[in-house]
C-alpha cells in the first residue's frame, strides 16, 4: 500500500498515516477527484482504478470518503506536496495495522481489496 504521513501542521488527522487524496473541486465526480489529486500530490497518471468503499460522513469526517484501489499508473509516485505529507512510503499489507492510521478501518478495507 502506498501511504502518506500527514503533516503535523494539518488541521485534520495531523501526523497520522493516510491514503493520498483530497476533496472534490466544483462538480468533480469522486473518480475525477482521485485522478486530479494523485496527479497533484504524487505526479502519477492513473490508468486503472476501482472504488473499494465509501465511508459515510461521521465525526471529524464532514463528507463521505471514497476509497479506491489503484492498480495501474504511469510515473513514479513522489511527494509533490510536502506541506500536506511529510513522507510517502510503500507499506506491506501485514504492516499497515501497526501504523497510527487516520482511519482505523483501513487494515480491514485494504485486506478486502486483496482477497
Buried (B, 14 or more C-beta within 10 A) or exposed (E): BBBBBBBEEBEEBEEBBBBBBBEBEEEBEBBEBBBBBBBEBBBBEBEEBEEBBEBEEEEEBEEEBBBBBBEEBEEEBEBBBEEBBBEBEEBEEEEBEEBEBBBEEBBEBBEEBEE
